[in-house]
Amino acid sequence: MNTVYGAMHQQGLVRPARGRVLGGVCAGLARRFGLDPWLARVLFVLVLMLIPGSQILIYPILWILMPSER
């Protein structure tokens, strides 16, 4: 698992220590792609509405796989 964390950290996919609402996944994605965190949250919810039930899988998986900011 250290290789997954290392690769995500190297690409800038980390959950920030500040600015989290739940787990920091959307804030981390927003930081990585240069978006406002609230815009990323709204887009995340809209995408998950298109694929019902996916939020049960996608968010927790990203929460586990994305390393926390040190």
N, CA, C and O atoms as CSV, one atom per row, in Angstrom:
chain,resi,resn,atom,element,x,y,z
A,1,MET,N,N,0.802,-1.192,0.000
A,1,MET,CA,C,0.000,0.000,0.000
A,1,MET,C,C,0.851,1.263,0.000
A,1,MET,O,O,0.370,2.316,-0.420
A,2,ASN,N,N,2.070,1.195,0.447
A,2,ASN,CA,C,2.911,2.385,0.469
A,2,ASN,C,C,3.155,2.918,-0.927
A,2,ASN,O,O,3.342,4.123,-1.101
A,3,THR,N,N,3.157,2.050,-1.928
A,3,THR,CA,C,3.369,2.525,-3.284
A,3,THR,C,C,2.176,3.321,-3.786
A,3,THR,O,O,2.359,4.289,-4.525
A,4,VAL,N,N,0.961,2.943,-3.408
A,4,VAL,CA,C,-0.233,3.695,-3.793
A,4,VAL,C,C,-0.204,5.071,-3.143
A,4,VAL,O,O,-0.444,6.081,-3.806
A,5,TYR,N,N,0.090,5.111,-1.841
A,5,TYR,CA,C,0.172,6.388,-1.137
A,5,TYR,C,C,1.269,7.274,-1.722
A,5,TYR,O,O,1.078,8.476,-1.907
A,6,GLY,N,N,2.392,6.680,-2.004
A,6,GLY,CA,C,3.511,7.442,-2.560
A,6,GLY,C,C,3.186,8.013,-3.932
A,6,GLY,O,O,3.514,9.162,-4.227
A,7,ALA,N,N,2.544,7.211,-4.766
A,7,ALA,CA,C,2.186,7.673,-6.104
A,7,ALA,C,C,1.157,8.789,-6.035
A,7,ALA,O,O,1.258,9.771,-6.770
A,8,MET,N,N,0.172,8.649,-5.165
A,8,MET,CA,C,-0.839,9.700,-5.031
A,8,MET,C,C,-0.232,10.975,-4.448
A,8,MET,O,O,-0.559,12.082,-4.875
A,9,HIS,N,N,0.637,10.809,-3.489
A,9,HIS,CA,C,1.293,11.976,-2.889
A,9,HIS,C,C,2.175,12.683,-3.909
A,9,HIS,O,O,2.218,13.913,-3.951
A,10,GLN,N,N,2.869,11.918,-4.721
A,10,GLN,CA,C,3.745,12.486,-5.741
A,10,GLN,C,C,2.945,13.246,-6.789
A,10,GLN,O,O,3.429,14.244,-7.323
A,11,GLN,N,N,1.724,12.796,-7.096
A,11,GLN,CA,C,0.877,13.468,-8.077
A,11,GLN,C,C,0.082,14.619,-7.473
A,11,GLN,O,O,-0.627,15.324,-8.191
A,12,GLY,N,N,0.191,14.815,-6.178
A,12,GLY,CA,C,-0.514,15.904,-5.529
A,12,GLY,C,C,-1.904,15.553,-5.045
A,12,GLY,O,O,-2.666,16.443,-4.666
A,13,LEU,N,N,-2.246,14.294,-5.049
A,13,LEU,CA,C,-3.553,13.855,-4.564
A,13,LEU,C,C,-3.460,13.529,-3.083
A,13,LEU,O,O,-3.266,12.374,-2.705
A,14,VAL,N,N,-3.598,14.544,-2.251
A,14,VAL,CA,C,-3.560,14.368,-0.804
A,14,VAL,C,C,-4.773,15.070,-0.193
A,14,VAL,O,O,-5.283,16.051,-0.736
A,15,ARG,N,N,-5.220,14.546,0.940
A,15,ARG,CA,C,-6.307,15.183,1.676
A,15,ARG,C,C,-5.703,16.261,2.562
A,15,ARG,O,O,-4.881,15.953,3.426
A,16,PRO,N,N,-6.095,17.531,2.366
A,16,PRO,CA,C,-5.481,18.619,3.134
A,16,PRO,C,C,-5.843,18.561,4.612
A,16,PRO,O,O,-6.891,18.037,4.988
A,17,ALA,N,N,-4.971,19.100,5.434
A,17,ALA,CA,C,-5.214,19.128,6.877
A,17,ALA,C,C,-6.277,20.159,7.232
A,17,ALA,O,O,-7.000,19.995,8.215
A,18,ARG,N,N,-6.373,21.221,6.436
A,18,ARG,CA,C,-7.365,22.272,6.676
A,18,ARG,C,C,-8.299,22.366,5.481
A,18,ARG,O,O,-7.908,22.074,4.351
A,19,GLY,N,N,-9.525,22.772,5.734
A,19,GLY,CA,C,-10.496,22.942,4.666
A,19,GLY,C,C,-11.312,21.702,4.386
A,19,GLY,O,O,-12.004,21.634,3.370
A,20,ARG,N,N,-11.247,20.732,5.256
A,20,ARG,CA,C,-12.030,19.511,5.094
A,20,ARG,C,C,-13.462,19.732,5.541
A,20,ARG,O,O,-13.725,20.511,6.457
A,21,VAL,N,N,-14.385,19.042,4.888
A,21,VAL,CA,C,-15.760,19.038,5.366
A,21,VAL,C,C,-16.057,17.680,5.975
A,21,VAL,O,O,-16.553,17.602,7.099
A,22,LEU,N,N,-15.769,16.632,5.264
A,22,LEU,CA,C,-15.966,15.289,5.810
A,22,LEU,C,C,-14.609,14.598,5.928
A,22,LEU,O,O,-14.065,14.481,7.027
A,23,GLY,N,N,-14.078,14.154,4.837
A,23,GLY,CA,C,-12.798,13.466,4.880
A,23,GLY,C,C,-11.689,14.189,4.145
A,23,GLY,O,O,-10.520,13.819,4.255
A,24,GLY,N,N,-12.046,15.209,3.402
A,24,GLY,CA,C,-11.041,15.963,2.673
A,24,GLY,C,C,-10.802,15.484,1.255
A,24,GLY,O,O,-9.897,15.973,0.578
A,25,VAL,N,N,-11.604,14.534,0.798
A,25,VAL,CA,C,-11.401,13.982,-0.539
A,25,VAL,C,C,-11.664,15.045,-1.606
A,25,VAL,O,O,-10.832,15.251,-2.489
A,26,CYS,N,N,-12.794,15.711,-1.535
A,26,CYS,CA,C,-13.124,16.738,-2.546
A,26,CYS,C,C,-12.166,17.922,-2.455
A,26,CYS,O,O,-11.791,18.489,-3.482
A,27,ALA,N,N,-11.771,18.298,-1.259
A,27,ALA,CA,C,-10.811,19.392,-1.106
A,27,ALA,C,C,-9.473,19.007,-1.723
A,27,ALA,O,O,-8.818,19.843,-2.346
A,28,GLY,N,N,-9.061,17.763,-1.560
A,28,GLY,CA,C,-7.817,17.291,-2.160
A,28,GLY,C,C,-7.890,17.243,-3.672
A,28,GLY,O,O,-6.938,17.615,-4.357
A,29,LEU,N,N,-9.028,16.780,-4.200
A,29,LEU,CA,C,-9.211,16.761,-5.648
A,29,LEU,C,C,-9.233,18.181,-6.207
A,29,LEU,O,O,-8.663,18.445,-7.265
A,30,ALA,N,N,-9.893,19.095,-5.493
A,30,ALA,CA,C,-9.954,20.487,-5.934
A,30,ALA,C,C,-8.564,21.109,-5.963
A,30,ALA,O,O,-8.219,21.814,-6.912
A,31,ARG,N,N,-7.778,20.858,-4.951
A,31,ARG,CA,C,-6.427,21.411,-4.901
A,31,ARG,C,C,-5.587,20.862,-6.044
A,31,ARG,O,O,-4.818,21.597,-6.663
A,32,ARG,N,N,-5.729,19.586,-6.320
A,32,ARG,CA,C,-4.939,18.946,-7.371
A,32,ARG,C,C,-5.263,19.521,-8.747
A,32,ARG,O,O,-4.368,19.726,-9.567
A,33,PHE,N,N,-6.566,19.784,-9.000
A,33,PHE,CA,C,-6.977,20.244,-10.319
A,33,PHE,C,C,-7.204,21.751,-10.400
A,33,PHE,O,O,-7.692,22.254,-11.412
A,34,GLY,N,N,-6.851,22.474,-9.330
A,34,GLY,CA,C,-6.915,23.925,-9.355
A,34,GLY,C,C,-8.327,24.493,-9.321
A,34,GLY,O,O,-8.591,25.529,-9.930
A,35,LEU,N,N,-9.237,23.829,-8.617
A,35,LEU,CA,C,-10.617,24.282,-8.496
A,35,LEU,C,C,-10.897,24.794,-7.098
A,35,LEU,O,O,-10.145,24.528,-6.161
A,36,ASP,N,N,-11.988,25.531,-6.971
A,36,ASP,CA,C,-12.480,25.917,-5.660
A,36,ASP,C,C,-13.046,24.661,-4.993
A,36,ASP,O,O,-13.733,23.883,-5.654
A,37,PRO,N,N,-12.776,24.444,-3.703
A,37,PRO,CA,C,-13.271,23.237,-3.042
A,37,PRO,C,C,-14.793,23.062,-3.111
A,37,PRO,O,O,-15.273,21.938,-3.258
A,38,TRP,N,N,-15.552,24.147,-3.008
A,38,TRP,CA,C,-17.010,24.012,-3.079
A,38,TRP,C,C,-17.465,23.624,-4.470
A,38,TRP,O,O,-18.423,22.865,-4.613
A,39,LEU,N,N,-16.805,24.123,-5.493
A,39,LEU,CA,C,-17.131,23.719,-6.856
A,39,LEU,C,C,-16.839,22.233,-7.053
A,39,LEU,O,O,-17.621,21.522,-7.686
A,40,ALA,N,N,-15.729,21.771,-6.518
A,40,ALA,CA,C,-15.385,20.355,-6.625
A,40,ALA,C,C,-16.419,19.494,-5.901
A,40,ALA,O,O,-16.770,18.416,-6.381
A,41,ARG,N,N,-16.906,19.956,-4.758
A,41,ARG,CA,C,-17.923,19.204,-4.022
A,41,ARG,C,C,-19.223,19.120,-4.804
A,41,ARG,O,O,-19.849,18.062,-4.874
A,42,VAL,N,N,-19.625,20.238,-5.391
A,42,VAL,CA,C,-20.866,20.246,-6.178
A,42,VAL,C,C,-20.724,19.345,-7.399
A,42,VAL,O,O,-21.635,18.575,-7.705
A,43,LEU,N,N,-19.597,19.431,-8.099
A,43,LEU,CA,C,-19.362,18.564,-9.253
A,43,LEU,C,C,-19.336,17.098,-8.856
A,43,LEU,O,O,-19.864,16.248,-9.573
A,44,PHE,N,N,-18.721,16.795,-7.713
A,44,PHE,CA,C,-18.651,15.418,-7.227
A,44,PHE,C,C,-20.059,14.882,-6.977
A,44,PHE,O,O,-20.369,13.754,-7.359
A,45,VAL,N,N,-20.904,15.678,-6.343
A,45,VAL,CA,C,-22.279,15.258,-6.059
A,45,VAL,C,C,-23.065,15.093,-7.354
A,45,VAL,O,O,-23.822,14.133,-7.494
A,46,LEU,N,N,-22.899,16.010,-8.297
A,46,LEU,CA,C,-23.613,15.901,-9.566
A,46,LEU,C,C,-23.219,14.647,-10.338
A,46,LEU,O,O,-24.071,13.959,-10.899
A,47,VAL,N,N,-21.929,14.360,-10.362
A,47,VAL,CA,C,-21.466,13.145,-11.043
A,47,VAL,C,C,-21.999,11.898,-10.346
A,47,VAL,O,O,-22.387,10.931,-11.001
A,48,LEU,N,N,-22.015,11.925,-9.037
A,48,LEU,CA,C,-22.501,10.757,-8.308
A,48,LEU,C,C,-24.008,10.579,-8.462
A,48,LEU,O,O,-24.512,9.463,-8.335
A,49,MET,N,N,-24.731,11.660,-8.734
A,49,MET,CA,C,-26.165,11.536,-8.986
A,49,MET,C,C,-26.438,10.864,-10.324
A,49,MET,O,O,-27.472,10.219,-10.501
A,50,LEU,N,N,-25.517,11.014,-11.260
A,50,LEU,CA,C,-25.677,10.370,-12.563
A,50,LEU,C,C,-25.503,8.860,-12.472
A,50,LEU,O,O,-26.069,8.110,-13.267
A,51,ILE,N,N,-24.718,8.424,-11.499
A,51,ILE,CA,C,-24.464,6.993,-11.311
A,51,ILE,C,C,-24.934,6.629,-9.903
A,51,ILE,O,O,-24.132,6.635,-8.969
A,52,PRO,N,N,-26.235,6.309,-9.733
A,52,PRO,CA,C,-26.770,6.042,-8.390
A,52,PRO,C,C,-26.032,4.903,-7.682
A,52,PRO,O,O,-25.730,3.869,-8.278
A,53,GLY,N,N,-25.754,5.119,-6.411
A,53,GLY,CA,C,-25.091,4.107,-5.598
A,53,GLY,C,C,-23.582,4.166,-5.624
A,53,GLY,O,O,-22.915,3.532,-4.807
A,54,SER,N,N,-23.037,4.929,-6.566
A,54,SER,CA,C,-21.584,4.961,-6.681
A,54,SER,C,C,-20.939,5.688,-5.511
A,54,SER,O,O,-19.790,5.412,-5.166
A,55,GLN,N,N,-21.680,6.628,-4.889
A,55,GLN,CA,C,-21.110,7.362,-3.760
A,55,GLN,C,C,-20.800,6.449,-2.592
A,55,GLN,O,O,-19.933,6.755,-1.773
A,56,ILE,N,N,-21.496,5.340,-2.511
A,56,ILE,CA,C,-21.239,4.379,-1.442
A,56,ILE,C,C,-19.869,3.740,-1.622
A,56,ILE,O,O,-19.239,3.335,-0.645
A,57,LEU,N,N,-19.408,3.648,-2.852
A,57,LEU,CA,C,-18.117,3.030,-3.145
A,57,LEU,C,C,-16.989,4.033,-3.372
A,57,LEU,O,O,-15.898,3.872,-2.825
A,58,ILE,N,N,-17.241,5.054,-4.163
A,58,ILE,CA,C,-16.164,5.937,-4.614
A,58,ILE,C,C,-15.564,6.765,-3.484
A,58,ILE,O,O,-14.344,6.781,-3.313
A,59,TYR,N,N,-16.403,7.454,-2.708
A,59,TYR,CA,C,-15.875,8.347,-1.674
A,59,TYR,C,C,-15.072,7.590,-0.614
A,59,TYR,O,O,-13.955,8.003,-0.299
A,60,PRO,N,N,-15.604,6.489,-0.050
A,60,PRO,CA,C,-14.788,5.765,0.950
A,60,PRO,C,C,-13.486,5.192,0.377
A,60,PRO,O,O,-12.467,5.152,1.066
A,61,ILE,N,N,-13.525,4.757,-0.864
A,61,ILE,CA,C,-12.301,4.226,-1.470
A,61,ILE,C,C,-11.262,5.331,-1.614
A,61,ILE,O,O,-10.088,5.133,-1.301
A,62,LEU,N,N,-11.701,6.501,-2.091
A,62,LEU,CA,C,-10.763,7.615,-2.202
A,62,LEU,C,C,-10.284,8.073,-0.836
A,62,LEU,O,O,-9.128,8.468,-0.683
A,63,TRP,N,N,-11.161,8.024,0.155
A,63,TRP,CA,C,-10.798,8.421,1.514
A,63,TRP,C,C,-9.693,7.510,2.056
A,63,TRP,O,O,-8.775,7.972,2.733
A,64,ILE,N,N,-9.788,6.239,1.758
A,64,ILE,CA,C,-8.787,5.269,2.215
A,64,ILE,C,C,-7.490,5.408,1.423
A,64,ILE,O,O,-6.401,5.355,1.997
A,65,LEU,N,N,-7.604,5.586,0.109
A,65,LEU,CA,C,-6.412,5.578,-0.733
A,65,LEU,C,C,-5.638,6.892,-0.737
A,65,LEU,O,O,-4.418,6.883,-0.900
A,66,MET,N,N,-6.322,8.023,-0.562
A,66,MET,CA,C,-5.620,9.309,-0.596
A,66,MET,C,C,-4.914,9.549,0.742
A,66,MET,O,O,-5.557,9.529,1.791
A,67,PRO,N,N,-3.624,9.770,0.714
A,67,PRO,CA,C,-2.904,10.027,1.970
A,67,PRO,C,C,-3.261,11.404,2.529
A,67,PRO,O,O,-3.586,12.330,1.786
A,68,SER,N,N,-3.194,11.510,3.821
A,68,SER,CA,C,-3.445,12.789,4.491
A,68,SER,C,C,-2.205,13.665,4.372
A,68,SER,O,O,-1.077,13.172,4.372
A,69,GLU,N,N,-2.432,14.965,4.271
A,69,GLU,CA,C,-1.321,15.903,4.189
A,69,GLU,C,C,-0.516,15.877,5.481
A,69,GLU,O,O,-1.088,15.832,6.570
A,70,ARG,N,N,0.775,15.903,5.369
A,70,ARG,CA,C,1.638,15.831,6.542
A,70,ARG,C,C,1.874,17.173,7.123
A,70,ARG,O,O,2.583,17.297,8.122
